[in-house]
Amino acid sequence: MDAKRVIEQINDEVYEVVSNFVTLKKAGSNYKACCPFHNEKTASFSVNPAKGIFKCFGCDKGGNAIEFIKEHENVEFKEAVEIGAKLLNLNFEWKKSTNWDEAKFKHEESLKIACNIIERFFLEQVNHKNAQDYIKQRNIVIPENSSFNVGYAPSGNALLAHTREKGVKTEILEEIGVLKSNDKGIYDFFYNRLIFPVCNSKGQTIAFAGRDLNENPKVKYLNTHESCIYTKGNELYALNIARFAIKNEDRAYIVEGYTDVLRMHSVDVINSVATGGTALTNAQAKLLKKYTNKATLIYDGDSAGRNAMCRNAEILIKNQFHVSVVVLPEKQDPDSLFTDSETFLQYDEKQEDYIIYKTSEYAERFANDPVKRSEVIKRMAALICCYDKTNQEVYLDFVSEQIKPKKAWQDALKENSQPTEKKVKKKENINDIIKLKKEQQENLLENQFYEEKGAYWTVEGKNPKQISNFTFEALFCVFHRDAQGRTDLKYILNLMSQYGRKRLATISSDDFCTPASFKKQVHRRHGFFWYGNDTQLDSIKNVKLLGIPEAKELERVGYNEKNHFWVFANGLYYDKTFHEIDEYGVTTHAKRISSMDEFKEIPPESQIRIGDTFHVLNTTSEFIGKYGTDNLKDKIKQGQVHLLHFFFLPYGKLLRIGTSDSGNPFKENSKYIQPPKNSNWNFGKWASSMYKVYPGNAELLIAYYIATVFSDVIYKANFGYFPLLFLFGKRQSGKSTAARSIMYMFGKPPMEDGINLASGSTSTGMQRSMDSTTNHPFWGNEYKNSIHKNTIEALKGIADRNGKLTGVKSGGNETRIAKPRGSGIISGQDLPTQDPALSSRSLLGEFDDTNRGNYEDLKEFKAAEESLQFTNITCSVFDNRYLIEENYAKEEPGISSEVMDELISEFGNVDRRTVLNISSVLTPMKILMEQSDLKFPFDYQTAKTALIRSARLTISVQNQSDEVEQYFHVLQSLLNLYKISDNTHYRIVVAENSVKHLYLRVGAIHGLYREQARKEGITVLDQAVIGEYLKKHRSFIDYRRKNVQFGSNRTSAYILNYDTLKDQGIELERFI
């Protein structure tokens, strides 16, 4: 018997071994006794089967089963192993063991010892305030007296310092993965994370997972990389604790996450394990089968959780498990739902056999689709055939009641039980059957098919059989999200007929499941035919789809925070280079690997490039073994090793995945493209032209554009706020042209004139548009104070990035949140006086005849703009993102203080938000002026003066509103004194939609107003000033000169929305 397996088996049976020498008594999940190594009256000796260890808390002796034998019998390691083998009736002798690698064993043991030291350190830190606050906030339960040993990793390289004190070698800790190194030195891999030790089934700690405690972490969980003692796909979290209960109950509950397992154990469902957030593997299924062949899956209630449940159920069934499922409500998981045993039992009673559950679901979904129902029968029959004949008969009765006829099920079971295809045995000489080339022979023997004359073939009996009239090349696959929010895996295939014709085809993962659906899809390409069965299709898929690039579909144009690049509709910009999509809409992002540690973190099945050669990794450890550690280190040092990520942009040149989907963001954003490479415009030339074209507003426009490119950084640093830009002025004053100029910096706008706010645009539609870009401006045009309040709320929400929950047409209860992710430009003739909150969120830019630029300058500028010469300028601004990230939070308070001081000296008390509006856009511009290579046509002081002018305008608008209210206060006094009267000085008329209009003769009232204001000690305003203030008031509708009927006279009057005045407490109707 193999020495390593014997050692593992002895240590796995620590209770059996120790109980041969000591009488043990049950104490919770452990066993206790008086210590055999020192005299004592009170039992302090404990055995923990879940961890596979013994420990005396009196004399501090402890270890695994072999360590116990060594200590108790006073023998060396090899003799202890032989003693342990005899105790467990294992046939083993050292002299018969030929494959024992003592050096390897000692190295693995040293890793495990180090893991125990690390685990104890993290456990000792779990009472840290950060950890306890997080545990309470998330309501995480850690079962009492358990072996989970959940800990906490503090910041500041605390583990590094601790392990140095303990004398643990740094190389050991780096191999485990808890320490990392770079050019600056060695540092802790985990910091400010809740730590979950990962044990093998024997209870030996072999790896660690850490949950970030921050509110919105970039990476929720980090795991130590694989090592010689840890392969992620070979372990089940908590199996060491659950294995005895699983044996006793003859059932395992499988959940997804670490906290899910903690919750299950806390409600006494001890026979629970987790996959640790990964898909179940065959290795895990085989490991679990040592203890039971019955499993119940309880996964998250969302679509991702249900998909994982189905995928893992089928893996278990193929390993002859009897599988049941518990389906949870949407947005629930075991951790959040099973807060007590009663709740768990309520759901546990509803568990269903997976095959029956899935068949019932399919029956309902495809009630009126005979083709799909036929495919379901074949799919489910393939699973049923994993069981013996008796079970197949039982299942047949159940499933045939769900989907009829029974005969179809019987035929499908027969086909799967007795496949018509006869595999060629490897022992036979294939050339005795059919003459094939060597490569074809190898394919047939290994994969049960071969290629010949541009088609796929197999062998039945002694005869070749053609199973298609084409071959295909899998170019890549992409996870596509449709308009309903559903995600579907699509494979992009290049079909090649045996006659030389080629077609590009997009085949969904569902259509790849059965020969019937695959046949229908390829047949639609005209002249491509499939004749094969399930097994043959699976064999070809396993060969052709293995290792193809997995392209991630990008949902938005603009800044991509996860990957730190800028997304255009036709490519990605990063590292000062534009990477254009290929003919299929795919581009490659190559990330340089700078160390072996970083290489070991690469996920399985990733693609890498070494020099000009591409490789697909199954696992990093396997690749390192084949390629050679020293050779790989040299390539990394030379900068030749890159991890490849593939990204799909839905508007490729040939491929149109989802372009017909309503709501597809690229449908409206496809014009945001990177310009021709020969543009002779740079930032300095553009900014100087802006200064000429928009004199008086250029500083404001340039500052707002720059801030937009970095709006996510500014929004976070401002604790959730980014100001709006409000451009106002009379018709044809240039405000829309200015807004359009900012839009063109990001590519051609989807709507040349912005979204018309006055034409009935819905707030939901606006927010979906805002949600489709990041760090881009949204432009709402034709603003009027009379627009719907929901539209105004949506505009205010841009500054706060408030989202809106909307449903999706998926047939279920799915929802999505659409929210602003950039800046907002509003333009119109009206000032934003309808809602003071909108005004206070806005930087105001006024356009009139005094700040128009030269027509020739404008003509040249617009020609360059419309030929998309300016997006390269956005790229050059984006290159400086690191400066904004490093300096904005440090610089903004000082600039804010400068602006505040200037405004207070002029106006007295100033609203903090008015100041923040200025500093939010002035700060990034100052940083770039001082630290970047970008050239500005003005200095910082000039820019600050111009932006403070905008603040003055905002304060003026707010003050004007106050002056108007005082004016009406005087009018109310005149009404009370019967000095002004209806139909002489004013008139109230009910207009359309029952809205009341106030017609006011300011000139006729002015003498009376002036006299009364002086009596009340109120500042008297000139008649002209009153007229201007009324025009800018939120209630203003129109001014009519000598065309309003008052009695027998026609005269001039201001028309105001009386309902708006009433909302402010101005009441005139009582005197009618």
VOPAZA-634967 format. One record per residue (C-alpha): z, y, x. Coordinates in steps of 0.5 Angstrom, whole numbers, plus 500, padded with zeros to 3 digits. Layout:
BEGIN
ZYX/...
***
This chain:
BEGIN
500500500/498507503/504510506/503517503/503514496/509510497/513516500/511520494/513515489/520514492/521522492/518522485/524517483/530521486/534519480/533511481/534512488/541515488/543511482/543505487/548508491/552513486/554513479/551518476/553522469/548526464/550533464/544537460/538536464/541534470/546528473/553529476/557525480/563526486/559527492/558521497/558525503/565529502/572527499/573531492/576530485/571535481/564533481/560538485/554533487/548534482/541530481/535534478/530529476/525535474/525538481/526531485/532533489/539532490/544538491/552538493/555545492/561543496/558541502/551544501/547537503/541537499/534534499/529529496/530522495/528520502/533525505/538522501/537515504/537518511/544522510/547516506/545510510/545514517/537512519/531515521/525517517/521511517/527506516/529510510/522510507/522502508/529502504/527506499/520502498/525496497/529499492/523501488/520494489/514497493/510492497/510496504/511495511/510501516/506496521/501494515/500502514/494504518/492511515/499514516/498521519/505523521/503530524/499532517/505529513/510534517/506540516/505539509/513538509/514544513/510548507/514545502/520547505/518554506/516554499/523552497/526558501/521563498/523560491/530561492/529568495/525570489/530567484/536571487/532578486/531576478/536581476/533587479/532592474/525592474/525585472/530585467/527591463/520587463/523581461/527585455/521589453/516583453/522579450/521573455/525567454/528563460/531557458/538556460/540551465/532550467/528548473/523554472/527558477/523565474/524570480/522577482/518580488/520587489/516592493/517594500/515587504/522584502/520577503/517578510/524581512/527575509/523570512/524573518/531572518/531565516/526564522/520561517/513562521/509567519/503562519/506558514/507563509/500566510/497559509/502558503/499565501/505569500/504574506/497577507/494581513/490586515/488591520/495595519/499588519/502583515/505585508/507581502/502579497/507580491/510586490/513588483/511582480/515577475/514570479/513563476/514558482/509552481/511545482/507539483/509533478/515531483/518537482/516540489/514547489/507548492/505555490/507561486/504566480/506573479/505577473/504585474/510589471/506595470/503597463/496597464/495593470/488592474/490584475/495581470/496575474/496573482/496566484/497564491/491561494/489553495/492550501/493543503/499542498/496545492/489545488/490549482/486544478/490538480/497541477/500542470/505548470/512545468/510537468/515536473/520538467/516535461/514529464/521525462/520528455/513526455/514519456/520519451/516522446/509519447/506526446/505532450/504539448/499543452/499551452/495556456/500561459/507561463/511565458/508560453/511554456/518558457/518559449/516552447/522549452/527555449/526552442/527545445/520542445/521540452/515536452/510542453/506544459/501549461/494549464/496556467/491560464/485556467/480551463/483544463/480539468/479532469/484531474/489534470/487530464/488524469/495526471/497527464/495520462/500517467/505519462/502519455/495519452/497523446/496531446/497537442/493543444/497550441/492556444/492563442/489565435/484569438/476567439/477566446/483561445/480557440/474556444/478554450/482549445/476546443/473545450/480542453/480538447/473535448/475534456/482530453/478526448/473524454/479521458/481517452/487522449/488522442/488530441/491534435/491541435/495547432/491553430/495559430/494566426/489571430/493575435/498570436/500566441/506561442/510566446/510571440/510566434/515561436/521565436/525559433/525552432/524553425/518557426/515552431/516546426/513549420/506550424/507543428/507540421/500542420/497540426/491536425/487531429/482535433/476531431/477531423/479539424/473540428/468536423/471540417/470546420/463545422/462542414/464549412/460553416/454549416/454547408/447549407/444548414/442540414/439541421/446544424/450538420/445533423/447536430/454536428/454529426/451527433/456531437/462529434/460522434/459522441/467524441/469518437/465513441/470515447/475510443/475503441/472500435/478500431/479507432/471509431/472505424/478509422/475516424/468514420/472514414/475521415/469524417/463521413/467524407/467531410/459531412/455526408/451521409/456515412/449512414/448518419/454517422/454510423/447511426/450516431/455512433/451506434/446510438/452513443/455506443/449502445/444507448/437506448/436508455/437503460/440506467/437503473/442500477/443502484/443495487/435494485/430496489/426502485/420501488/420494485/420497478/415503479/412507485/416513486/417518492/423518496/426524493/424522486/427515487/434519489/433523483/432517478/438513481/443519482/441523476/437518471/431523471/425525476/420530476/412528476/406532474/410538472/414534467/421530467/421523466/426517466/425509466/426505460/426498462/421497467/416503464/416510466/418515460/416522459/421526456/418533456/411536458/415542462/420543467/424549468/428553473/434556471/434564473/441566471/446566465/449572462/455572457/452577452/456580447/453582440/454587435/459583432/463583438/462575439/461573446/455568447/453564454/445565455/441562460/435565462/430560464/423560467/419555463/413551467/408547463/405541466/398545465/401551469/403556463/409560464/414563459/421566460/426563455/433565453/437559451/444560448/449555450/449553443/442551443/443547449/448543446/443538442/436535443/434538436/436545438/434545445/427542442/426548437/428553442/423551447/417549442/418557439/415558446/408555444/406549447/413546450/415540448/422536449/422528447/429526450/436524448/443527449/444523455/437525458/438533457/446533459/443530466/438535467/443541465/448538470/443538476/439545474/444549471/449548477/451554481/446558478/448566478/453568473/451575471/456579467/453584462/455591463/457594456/457602458/453606463/457611467/463609472/465602472/473602474/473595475/468594480/468602482/460603481/456608477/452604472/445607470/441603465/436601471/441599476/448601480/450606485/455605490/456605497/451611497/445607495/442605489/441598487/435597482/435592477/430586478/424584473/430581469/435586468/439583474/442587480/447584485/453587488/455584495/462585497/463584504/469579506/473582512/478576513/479569512/485571507/480574503/475569503/480564501/482568495/474567492/474563486/471557485/464556483/462563486/456565490/456568497/451570502/452569510/447573513/441571509/443564507/446563500/451558498/455556492/462554493/466549489/472551493/474555499/477549502/472544501/467550504/471551510/472544512/464543512/462550515/468550520/473555521/471558527/464559525/466562519/471567522/465569527/461570521/466574518/468578524/460580525/460583517/455577515/459574509/459577502/461575496/456576491/457579484/451579479/450584473/446584467/443591464/440589457/434594459/431590464/423590465/422583462/428581458/431583452/437580450/440583444/436589444/435588437/443588436/445594432/450598436/448595442/450601447/444600452/440601445/441609445/443609453/437606456/434613458/440614463/436612469/437614476/431618478/425618483/427617490/423623492/427629489/428635493/434637489/441637492/447639489/447646493/440648490/442646483/448650483/445656486/440655480/445654475/448661478/441664476/440661470/447662466/450668469/457669467/458662465/455658471/462657474/465654468/459649467/459647474/466646474/466642467/460638470/464636476/471634472/467630467/464625473/472624475/475625468/478618468/482620474/484627471/486624464/491619467/494625472/494629466/498624462/493623457/489629457/482632458/480639455/473640451/468645453/466649447/460654447/459659442/454665441/449667436/443663435/438663441/443665445/442659450/449655449/445649447/440650453/447650457/450644454/443640455/443642462/450638463/447632459/441632464/446631470/447624467/440622465/435623459/440624453/439619447/439625443/435632446/439636441/446633441/449630435/448635429/456636427/454639420/449634418/454629416/455625422/460620421/467620425/466613426/459613429/461619433/466615436/462609437/457613441/463616445/465609447/459607450/459611456/465612461/465619465/459622461/459628456/459627449/455633446/456635438/452641436/451646430/459646430/461650424/468651421/466648415/465641417/469635415/476635417/475628419/469630424/474636427/479630428/474626432/473632436/480633438/481626439/476627445/481630449/487625447/482619448/484617441/480611439/479608432/480601429/473598426/471592423/465588426/461584421/463577424/465573418/472574420/477579421/475581428/476588430/474593435/477600438/472605439/475611443/472616447/472615455/469621458/468629456/466633450/462639449/461642443/456648441/455652435/455659432/462659430/468660434/473654433/478658428/478652423/483648426/488652432/489645435/481644436/481651439/487650444/484644447/478648449/475651454/471657451/464659454/461665450/453666450/450673448/444677451/448680456/449673460/442671460/438668466/431670469/426666465/422664471/428661474/430657467/422655467/423652474/430649472/428646466/422642469/426639474/431637469/426634464/423630470/430627471/431630478/438631477/442624477/442624484/446630484/451626480/451620485/452625491/458628487/461621485/461619493/467624493/471620488/476618493/478625495/479627487/483620487/487622493/488630492/488631484/495630483/497634489/493640488/493641480/501643480/499649485/493651481/496651475/502655477/497660480/493661473/500661469/502667473/496671472/496670465/503671464/502678467/497680463/499676456/507675457/508668454/502663455/501656452/502651457/495647454/491653455/493653463/492646463/485647461/483651467/487647472/484641470/477643471/478648477/482643481/477638482/472644484/477647489/478640492/470639493/469646496/474645501/474638503/466635501/459637504/457640497/455647498/457652492/454659491/461662490/468661493/474659490/477666488/470667484/471661480/478662478/477669476/471666471/475660469/481665467/476669463/475663459/483663458/483670456/478668451/482663448/488667448/484673444/482668439/489666438/491673438/486675433/488670428/495673428/492680427/488678421/495675418/498681419/493685416/493681409/501682409/499689409/494688403/499684399/504690400/499694397/498689391/505689390/505697389/499696385/495701390/489696390/486692384/481686382/474688382/475695385/477693392/477685392/474680387/475672387/469668385/469660384/463658388/460651389/464645389/470649386/471653393/474660391/471665395/474672396/470678397/473684400/471691401/474693408/472700408/474702401/481699403/482702410/485709408/490705404/491700409/492705415/498709411/502702408/501699415/505706418/510705413/512698415/511699423/505695424/500697429/494700425/487697427/481700427/476699421/471696426/476692429/478689423/471687421/470683428/477680427/475677420/468675423/472670428/477668423/477661420/476663413/470667415/464665411/459671411/458679411/454682406/451689407/450693400/449687396/455685393/456687385/463691384/463693377/457698376/456699384/453694389/456695396/458691402/463686403/466681407/466674404/472669406/474662404/480664399/483656399/483657407/487663406/492660401/493654406/496660410/501663405/496669403/496669395/492674391/491671385/497672381/495679380/488677377/
***
